[in-house]
Amino acid sequence: MSVDQKVYVPSQPLEPGPRYGILSGYEPGTRTLAAGFQIAPPFKPLPVDVVLDKDVPVMLRDGVTIHVDVFRPAGTEQVPVIVAWSPYGKGQGTSASVMGIFGMVGLDNGTVSGLEKFEGPDPAYWCARGYAVCNPDIRGVAESEGDSVIWDRQEGRDAYDLVEWLAEQDWCSGKVAMSGTSYLAVSQWFTAAEQPPHLAAINPWEGVSDVYRDLVMRGGMPDTGFAEQLQDNSYWGKGRREDILAEAARYPLMGELWEDKIPDFDKITVPAYVVASYSNTLHTQGTFRAWRRMASQDKWLRIHNSQEWPDYYDEANVEDLRRFFDHVLKGQDNGWEQTPRVRYSVLDLEGGDRVDVPADQFPPAEVTSTTYYLDGAARTLSTTPPATESTAGYAVGGNPDVVSFVTRFATETVLVGYPKAHLWVEAQGSDDMDLFVLVQKLDAHGTPLQEFTVLNHGAIVHDVTERGASILRYKGSDGRLRVSLRHLDEGLSTDDVPSHTFDRVAKLVPGEVVDVEIDLLPVGLAFHPGEQLRLVVSGRSLLGTMMPGNREYTSTVNAGKHVVHTGGHRPSYLQLPVLTV
């Protein structure tokens, strides 16, 4: 990639403060943490003696030195090691920021030892089961040298070098794995695509897999609120950090810079246990994309019904992951190979979610893509196309500023898979449109149904999710598209999942009606007799921000009136994955 495409800004040193944990200081050396050791109240004490190799230098292929902490079982037995790769400080598990996040989602801080990296595996658990855990300060973070980057193939090469260094240590069995959620998941796609010889398994637990499409330009819109939070509140170090917001402004179309931030899925061949959800508006699309496209023959997918942090640290799920690692890294004949390749959930939104439903694939083979046609006059969805043409629309910035279509299910109906919207649209008074679509579940009386994804259901969580923080409360399956970037990638698009190239602009002219395909987040959703489904179309973000405090997105191209054409030779429709039983 051309070196002048990346934009950097000065970083800031990692100093005591909300993100500075007890082990954040630079203190090279080896010590033993005895069984019963507790890093601080209220964290879990260690059940066994653990050796901590702190701030060990590791030189990367370009001469840059990073520093890692390794927690390993005391003794002489060689053990596999699990890497938690992220820019979050390796001592951040005890920081006020991480403790606050646990409190926000309703997780007891005593669930973990505080020795774990944020969103990573807990050494207290894994060392007691015969594994080491490596927490690196990656390039440009804390005392590690170099300039930090955000999710690209450079990270894959750096992690490759760490994997191979770990495999050579006298305490290591030569087997290296990776695990973790969010950033720690994303880094696994890039690392596995580099194919380090001693990487034996990965466990990506929800994470983006395309920085352009998932983080900074979802649907072709420069919605960078979460990217700003990530950039400004991570990558503390002595060098420079990548300014991804400046890059998004400078390079709004897909090109060389953004291609470098997509892992080479065809080269991901390592055994993988992938975890996803329907409800994470940051991670869902990327996790399912990577699952579909990665080349691994030995891959398993579990789709849970909550939020990544409670799910990752759930005792039963940790034990499930250990079975996978024991099988792949230790060669144990524990029956893991009998685990269904897919275990999915079905949300009810009124209690009674189904979880761990087995299948051989996703969507399950029993799913049929079913077309529900929009009727602009009746404002309904029906499997029968309307005979006559009609329109429905809204004034941008008006009240209402949405148009919706509803269908009622007479029988038990379950949706599992990938929905999409195919719409014929027109912009009156503008040469472009930012379109947002949402599929909602309504009860039999027409009330929208929602579900918290976190354990905390208190007043503050109600407040922050009222108009945003969509990761914490599930309100339905959403999608979005800037209409001028509607060109489809014929090589990647399927009938169920459209993919756009985002490499060219086709503005609208007055009176022009164009058809667009919009991919929505995958669903697992049950409808009981009498309950309804509502499709909402708008020019504004219908779910708001991804997390509390993010900057909200406001369209700069919307104006005038948006019109949806239906029926006749412009048959707008919603395609739904209906499970036949």
C-alpha positions in Angstrom: 0.0 0.0 0.0 1.2 3.5 -0.7 2.8 4.8 2.4 1.3 8.3 2.0 -2.3 7.1 2.3 -2.2 6.5 6.0 -2.7 9.5 8.2 -1.1 9.7 11.7 -1.5 12.0 14.7 0.6 12.1 17.8 -0.4 9.7 20.5 -0.3 10.3 24.3 1.7 8.3 26.9 -0.2 5.7 29.0 -0.3 7.4 32.3 -2.3 6.8 35.6 -5.9 7.5 35.1 -9.2 5.7 34.3 -7.6 3.3 31.8 -4.5 2.6 33.9 -4.7 -0.7 35.7 -2.5 -2.1 38.5 -0.1 -4.0 36.2 0.2 -1.2 33.6 3.6 0.1 34.8 6.8 -1.0 33.0 8.3 -3.6 35.4 10.3 -6.3 33.5 11.0 -9.5 35.3 9.5 -12.8 36.4 7.6 -13.4 39.5 5.3 -16.1 40.9 1.8 -15.2 42.0 0.9 -17.8 44.6 -2.5 -19.6 44.8 -4.9 -17.3 46.6 -3.2 -14.1 45.2 -5.8 -11.4 44.6 -4.8 -8.4 42.5 -7.3 -6.2 44.3 -10.8 -6.3 45.7 -13.3 -7.3 44.3 -11.5 -9.6 41.8 -11.3 -13.4 41.9 -8.2 -14.9 43.6 -5.9 -17.3 41.7 -6.8 -21.0 42.3 -3.2 -22.1 41.5 0.4 -20.7 41.4 0.9 -18.7 38.3 4.2 -17.4 36.9 4.1 -13.9 35.4 6.7 -13.0 32.9 6.2 -9.2 32.7 7.2 -6.8 30.0 9.1 -9.3 27.9 10.6 -7.7 24.8 9.7 -9.3 21.4 11.3 -8.0 18.2 9.1 -7.9 15.1 10.4 -8.5 11.6 10.9 -4.8 10.9 13.0 -4.3 14.0 10.2 -2.8 16.2 10.1 -4.1 19.7 6.9 -4.7 21.6 6.4 -5.9 25.1 4.2 -8.7 26.4 3.0 -10.1 29.7 2.8 -13.9 29.9 0.8 -15.7 32.6 1.7 -19.5 32.7 1.2 -22.4 35.1 4.0 -22.9 37.6 6.1 -26.0 36.9 8.0 -27.5 34.0 5.2 -28.9 31.8 5.0 -27.4 28.4 1.6 -25.8 27.7 -0.3 -24.2 24.8 -0.7 -20.4 24.9 -3.7 -18.1 24.1 -3.0 -14.7 22.7 -5.2 -11.7 23.4 -4.2 -9.1 20.8 -5.5 -5.6 21.1 -4.4 -2.0 21.7 -5.9 -2.0 25.2 -3.3 -1.8 27.9 -2.2 -5.2 29.1 -2.9 -4.1 32.7 -6.3 -2.6 31.9 -8.3 -5.4 33.5 -8.2 -3.6 36.9 -8.8 -0.1 35.5 -11.7 2.0 36.5 -12.9 2.1 32.8 -13.2 -1.7 32.6 -14.8 -2.0 36.0 -17.3 0.6 34.9 -18.1 -1.3 31.8 -18.7 -4.5 33.8 -21.0 -2.5 36.1 -22.9 -1.0 33.1 -23.7 -4.4 31.6 -24.4 -6.0 35.0 -21.4 -8.2 35.3 -19.9 -8.8 38.7 -16.2 -7.8 38.7 -15.6 -10.9 40.8 -16.3 -13.0 37.7 -12.7 -12.4 36.7 -9.3 -12.1 38.3 -8.5 -8.7 36.9 -5.4 -10.2 35.3 -7.2 -10.5 31.9 -7.0 -8.0 29.1 -10.2 -6.2 28.5 -12.4 -8.5 26.4 -9.8 -11.3 26.7 -9.3 -14.7 28.4 -8.8 -14.7 32.2 -5.4 -16.2 33.3 -7.0 -17.4 36.5 -9.2 -19.9 34.7 -6.8 -20.9 31.8 -3.6 -21.3 33.8 -5.5 -23.6 36.2 -6.4 -25.7 33.1 -2.9 -26.0 31.7 -2.8 -23.0 29.4 -0.7 -19.9 29.3 -2.1 -16.5 28.4 -0.1 -13.8 26.5 -1.2 -10.1 26.8 0.8 -8.0 24.4 1.1 -4.2 24.3 1.0 -4.1 20.5 2.9 -1.8 18.1 2.7 1.8 19.4 1.0 1.1 22.7 2.5 1.8 26.1 6.2 1.1 26.0 6.1 -0.8 22.7 7.8 0.9 19.8 6.4 2.1 16.5 3.2 3.8 15.3 -0.1 2.1 15.9 -2.6 1.2 13.2 -6.3 0.3 13.3 -7.2 -3.2 12.1 -5.2 -4.0 9.0 -2.8 -6.5 7.6 0.2 -4.9 9.4 -1.4 -6.2 12.6 -1.6 -9.6 11.1 2.1 -9.6 10.3 2.9 -8.4 13.8 0.8 -11.0 15.4 2.3 -13.7 13.2 5.8 -12.7 14.6 4.5 -13.0 18.2 2.8 -16.4 17.5 6.1 -17.8 16.2 8.1 -16.3 19.0 5.8 -17.8 21.6 6.0 -21.2 20.0 9.8 -21.2 20.5 9.7 -20.5 24.3 10.8 -23.4 26.4 7.6 -23.4 28.4 5.4 -23.6 25.3 4.2 -26.8 23.7 4.4 -25.2 20.3 0.7 -24.7 20.0 -0.6 -21.2 19.9 -4.3 -20.0 19.8 -6.1 -16.7 20.0 -9.3 -15.7 21.8 -11.3 -12.6 22.7 -14.2 -10.4 21.8 -14.4 -7.2 19.6 -10.9 -5.9 18.8 -9.5 -9.2 20.0 -11.7 -11.0 17.5 -10.9 -8.7 14.6 -7.2 -9.2 15.0 -7.7 -12.9 14.7 -9.0 -12.7 11.1 -5.9 -10.8 10.1 -3.5 -13.0 12.0 -5.0 -16.3 10.7 -4.9 -14.9 7.1 -1.1 -14.6 7.4 -1.0 -18.3 8.2 1.7 -18.5 11.0 2.8 -22.1 11.2 2.2 -22.5 14.9 -1.2 -20.9 15.1 -3.3 -23.9 15.9 -6.8 -22.4 16.5 -8.7 -19.1 16.7 -11.8 -18.1 18.7 -13.2 -14.8 17.3 -16.0 -13.8 19.6 -17.8 -11.0 17.6 -15.9 -8.5 15.6 -15.9 -6.5 12.4 -14.2 -7.9 9.3 -14.1 -4.9 7.0 -13.2 -1.6 8.4 -14.8 0.4 5.6 -18.2 -1.5 5.6 -18.4 -2.2 9.3 -16.8 0.8 11.1 -16.4 4.0 9.3 -18.6 3.9 6.1 -21.4 1.4 6.8 -23.7 1.6 3.8 -21.4 4.2 2.3 -22.2 6.7 5.0 -19.5 8.5 7.0 -20.9 7.4 10.4 -17.7 7.6 12.5 -19.0 8.1 16.0 -17.8 4.7 17.3 -14.5 5.0 15.3 -13.9 8.3 17.0 -14.4 6.6 20.4 -12.0 3.8 19.5 -9.4 6.1 18.1 -9.4 8.7 20.9 -9.6 6.3 23.8 -7.1 3.6 22.8 -3.6 3.4 21.4 -2.0 5.2 24.3 1.8 5.3 23.6 4.9 7.3 22.8 4.7 7.3 19.0 1.9 8.1 16.6 -1.5 6.6 16.1 -3.5 6.2 12.9 -6.2 8.9 12.3 -8.9 6.8 10.7 -11.4 9.7 10.8 -9.1 11.8 8.6 -8.7 8.8 6.3 -12.4 8.4 6.0 -12.8 12.0 5.0 -9.9 11.9 2.6 -10.8 8.5 1.0 -14.6 8.1 1.0 -14.6 5.4 -1.6 -13.3 1.9 -1.4 -9.6 1.8 -2.5 -6.2 0.6 -1.6 -6.2 1.9 2.0 -9.5 0.1 2.8 -8.6 -3.0 0.9 -5.7 -3.4 3.3 -8.1 -3.4 6.2 -10.0 -6.5 4.9 -8.4 -9.8 5.8 -7.8 -12.3 3.0 -10.5 -14.7 4.0 -9.4 -17.4 1.5 -6.2 -17.8 3.5 -8.0 -18.4 6.9 -7.7 -22.2 7.1 -7.0 -22.7 10.8 -9.6 -24.5 13.0 -12.0 -21.8 14.2 -14.7 -21.5 16.9 -16.7 -18.4 15.9 -19.2 -16.7 18.2 -21.8 -14.2 16.9 -25.0 -12.5 17.8 -27.9 -10.9 15.8 -28.0 -7.8 18.0 -24.5 -6.2 17.9 -24.9 -3.4 15.4 -21.1 -3.0 15.2 -20.0 -6.6 15.0 -22.8 -8.7 13.6 -22.4 -8.0 9.9 -18.6 -8.5 10.1 -18.7 -11.7 12.1 -21.2 -13.4 9.7 -19.3 -12.2 6.7 -16.0 -13.7 8.0 -17.8 -16.9 8.9 -19.2 -17.2 5.4 -16.0 -16.4 3.5 -13.2 -18.0 5.6 -11.8 -21.1 4.1 -11.4 -23.2 7.3 -12.8 -26.7 6.9 -12.9 -27.1 10.6 -15.1 -24.2 11.8 -17.9 -24.0 14.2 -20.4 -21.1 14.7 -22.5 -20.4 17.8 -25.0 -17.5 17.7 -26.0 -16.4 21.2 -28.9 -14.3 22.4 -27.2 -11.6 24.6 -24.2 -9.3 24.5 -20.6 -10.3 24.0 -19.1 -9.6 27.4 -21.7 -11.5 29.5 -21.6 -14.3 26.9 -17.8 -14.5 26.8 -17.4 -14.8 30.6 -20.4 -17.1 31.2 -19.1 -20.2 33.0 -20.8 -22.7 30.6 -19.5 -20.9 27.6 -15.9 -20.8 28.9 -16.1 -24.5 29.5 -17.4 -25.0 26.0 -14.4 -23.1 24.6 -12.1 -25.2 26.7 -13.4 -28.3 25.1 -12.6 -26.8 21.7 -9.1 -25.8 22.8 -8.5 -29.1 24.6 -9.4 -31.0 21.4 -7.4 -28.8 19.0 -4.4 -27.8 21.1 -4.0 -30.8 23.3 -5.3 -33.5 21.1 -7.9 -34.7 23.7 -10.5 -37.1 22.5 -13.3 -35.3 24.2 -16.1 -35.6 21.6 -15.7 -32.0 20.4 -15.8 -33.1 16.8 -19.5 -34.2 17.4 -20.4 -30.6 18.2 -22.9 -29.2 15.6 -21.2 -27.0 13.1 -23.8 -24.4 13.8 -25.7 -23.6 17.0 -28.1 -20.7 16.6 -30.6 -18.9 18.7 -34.1 -17.7 18.1 -35.2 -14.5 19.8 -38.8 -14.2 21.1 -38.6 -10.7 22.7 -41.3 -11.7 25.1 -39.2 -14.3 27.0 -38.6 -17.9 25.9 -35.7 -17.4 23.6 -34.4 -20.7 22.1 -30.6 -21.2 22.2 -28.1 -23.7 20.9 -30.4 -24.9 18.2 -28.3 -27.3 16.1 -27.8 -27.1 12.3 -25.3 -28.1 9.7 -25.1 -24.6 8.2 -26.4 -21.0 8.5 -29.0 -20.3 7.4 -30.3 -23.8 8.2 -31.2 -26.0 5.1 -34.9 -25.8 6.1 -35.0 -22.0 5.4 -36.7 -20.6 2.3 -36.2 -17.1 1.1 -39.7 -15.6 0.9 -40.7 -12.4 -0.8 -43.0 -9.9 0.9 -44.1 -7.2 -1.5 -44.6 -3.6 -0.3 -47.9 -1.9 -1.1 -47.6 1.8 -0.9 -51.3 2.4 -0.9 -52.4 -0.1 1.7 -49.0 0.1 3.6 -48.8 -3.6 3.9 -46.4 -6.5 3.2 -47.8 -9.4 1.3 -46.5 -12.5 -0.5 -48.8 -11.5 -3.4 -47.5 -8.5 -5.4 -49.9 -5.6 -5.8 -51.3 -5.3 -9.2 -51.2 -1.5 -9.4 -48.4 0.9 -8.9 -48.4 3.3 -5.9 -46.0 5.3 -3.8 -45.4 6.2 -0.2 -42.9 8.7 1.1 -41.9 11.2 3.7 -40.4 14.7 3.8 -36.8 14.7 5.1 -36.8 16.4 8.5 -40.6 16.3 8.6 -42.9 14.6 11.0 -43.4 11.8 10.3 -40.0 11.2 8.7 -40.5 7.5 8.1 -42.7 5.3 6.0 -43.6 1.8 7.1 -45.3 -1.4 5.9 -46.8 -4.2 8.1 -47.8 -7.8 7.9 -49.5 -10.0 10.4 -48.7 -13.7 10.8 -51.6 -16.1 11.1 -49.5 -19.1 12.0 -46.3 -19.7 14.0 -43.4 -18.2 11.8 -39.7 -18.3 12.5 -37.1 -16.3 10.6 -33.5 -17.5 10.6 -31.0 -16.1 8.2 -30.4 -13.1 6.1 -33.1 -10.5 5.3 -32.7 -8.0 2.5 -34.7 -5.1 1.2 -35.1 -4.4 -2.6 -36.6 -1.0 -3.0 -37.5 1.3 -5.9 -36.8 4.8 -4.7 -36.8 8.4 -5.8 -35.3 11.6 -4.3 -37.4 14.7 -5.0 -35.3 17.8 -4.4 -31.9 16.1 -4.0 -29.4 14.1 -6.1 -28.7 11.5 -3.4 -30.4 9.6 -0.5 -29.2 8.1 2.7 -31.7 5.3 3.4 -32.1 3.4 6.7 -34.4 0.3 7.0 -35.4 -1.6 10.1 -37.4 -4.8 10.5 -39.3 -4.7 13.8 -41.4 -7.3 15.7 -44.7 -6.1 16.9 -47.0 -7.9 19.3 -50.6 -8.7 18.4 -51.7 -5.2 19.4 -49.1 -3.4 17.3 -46.6 -2.6 20.1 -42.9 -2.8 19.1 -41.0 -5.4 21.0 -37.5 -5.0 22.2 -35.0 -6.8 24.4 -32.0 -5.8 26.5 -28.9 -7.7 25.6 -27.2 -7.1 28.9 -27.9 -8.2 32.4 -28.5 -4.7 33.7 -32.0 -3.5 33.1 -31.9 -0.5 35.4 -33.0 3.1 34.7 -29.7 4.3 33.4 -29.6 1.5 30.8 -33.1 2.4 29.8 -32.1 6.1 29.4 -28.9 5.5 27.3 -30.7 3.0 25.0 -33.8 5.2 24.4 -32.3 6.8 21.3 -29.0 4.9 20.9 -26.6 2.5 22.4 -28.0 -0.1 20.0 -25.5 -2.7 21.1 -27.2 -2.8 24.6 -30.8 -3.1 23.5 -32.1 -5.1 20.5 -34.9 -3.3 18.5 -34.7 -5.3 15.3 -32.7 -6.0 12.2 -31.4 -2.9 10.5 -29.6 -1.9 7.3 -28.6 1.2 5.4 -27.3 2.5 2.1 -26.3 5.7 0.4 -28.1 5.4 -2.9 -25.4 6.9 -5.0 -23.2 4.0 -4.0 -25.7 1.3 -4.9 -23.5 -0.5 -7.4 -23.4 -4.2 -6.6 -20.3 -6.4 -6.4 -21.4 -9.2 -8.7 -18.6 -11.5 -7.5 -19.5 -11.2 -3.8 -23.3 -10.6 -3.9 -25.7 -13.6 -3.4 -29.4 -13.7 -3.7 -29.6 -13.4 0.1 -26.8 -11.0 0.9 -26.1 -8.1 -1.5 -22.6 -6.6 -1.4 -21.7 -3.2 -2.8 -18.4 -2.2 -4.3 -18.5 1.3 -2.8 -15.9 2.3 -5.4 -18.0 4.6 -7.7 -20.7 7.3 -7.3 -23.9 7.4 -9.4 -25.9 10.5 -8.4 -29.6 10.7 -9.1 -31.2 13.1 -11.7 -34.6 14.7 -11.2 -37.4 12.2 -11.8 -35.1 9.2 -11.7 -36.4 6.1 -10.0 -33.7 3.5 -9.1 -33.7 0.1 -7.5 -31.4 -0.6 -4.6 -30.6 -3.7 -2.6 -29.9 -3.3 1.1 -28.6 -6.0 3.3 -30.0 -6.2 6.8 -28.4 -7.8 9.8 -29.1 -11.6 10.1 -32.0 -12.6 12.3 -33.3 -15.4 14.4 -36.8 -14.2 15.3 -40.0 -16.0 16.3 -43.5 -14.7 15.5 -46.5 -16.2 17.2 -50.0 -16.2 15.6 -51.4 -12.7 15.5 -48.0 -11.0 15.9 -46.8 -8.6 13.3 -43.7 -7.6 11.4 -43.1 -3.9 10.5 -40.6 -2.7 7.8 -39.6 0.9 8.4 -37.8 3.1 5.8 -36.4 6.5 6.8 -33.7 9.1 6.0 -32.4 9.1 9.5 -30.7 6.5 11.7 -33.5 4.5 13.3 -31.4 2.9 16.0 -29.1 5.8 16.9 -25.6 5.4 18.1 -23.8 2.1 18.8 -22.7 2.9 22.3 -23.5 5.6 24.9 -21.8 8.9 24.3 -21.0 8.3 20.6 -21.6 11.2 18.2 -24.8 10.7 16.3 -24.9 10.6 12.5 -26.7 13.3 10.6 -27.0 12.9 6.8 -25.5 15.6 4.7 -27.1 14.5 1.4 -30.8 14.1 2.4 -33.2 16.9 1.3 -36.6 17.3 -0.1 -38.8 14.2 -0.2 -38.0 10.5 -0.3 -40.4 8.4 -2.3 -40.7 4.5 -2.3 -42.4 3.1 -5.4 -44.3 -0.2 -5.2 -46.2 -2.5 -7.4 -46.5 -3.0 -11.1 -43.1 -2.9 -12.9 -41.5 -1.5 -9.7 -42.1 -4.3 -7.2 -40.3 -3.2 -4.0 -40.1 -6.1 -1.6 -38.6 -7.4 1.6 -37.0 -10.8 1.4 -37.3 -12.9 4.6 -35.6 -16.2 5.6 -38.6 -18.3 6.7 -37.9 -21.5 8.5 -40.1 -24.4 7.4 -40.8 -27.0 10.0 
